[in-house]
Amino acid sequence: MTYSIPLNDPPEIEQEAHQCWSAAYESWTTACSRIIRGAQAVSEEAIEAEMARYPGALTEEGSATLGGVGLLEHFGNVHFEPVSGAALSTDMLAARLRQYGYIYMLFWARGRTGDVFSHAVVVSHAHGGRMRVMDPGRGRGLMMRPTDYYRNALAIFVGTHARAHET
């Protein structure tokens, strides 16, 4: 299936401390539920509770770990593609937006407590070297960013809805 871009803006959801991954996940699942048959919105609270059931999926502060990404892919209906910061481009993002709809993007870094995701956003548009994101950081919300804004991340996980891959 092909989606028209730019997609409508995903819902703005502001994170609690260290929970950008779950705030972005709720926004992403809600946006996907509007365009992908069978996709369901999942609240921050529900995904956090599900992840908390698995030792090592979250840090003590509530950040997602690298092991938690596998769980999101397993039960969270996310199809992740690891991408280096240097490979992140407007064309790559635009192609995935057209083919699979909204993108749930996680940025990996090494933190004080081990391997954690340093941030998560939802991408709804990419054009001309810029991307439209819903950034759950306090006071951020919907904004345009240069596509290379996250190029210094050690790894980037570009997530698309697993159901979009079925059609």
PyMOL commands that set and color helices and strands:
alter all, ss='L'
color gray80, all
select helices_A, chain A and resi 20-33+44-52+66-75+85-87+90-100+147-150+162-165
alter helices_A, ss='H'
color red, helices_A
select strands_A, chain A and resi 78-83+103-111+114-127+130-135+141-146+155-161
alter strands_A, ss='S'
color yellow, strands_A
deselect
rebuild
show_as cartoon
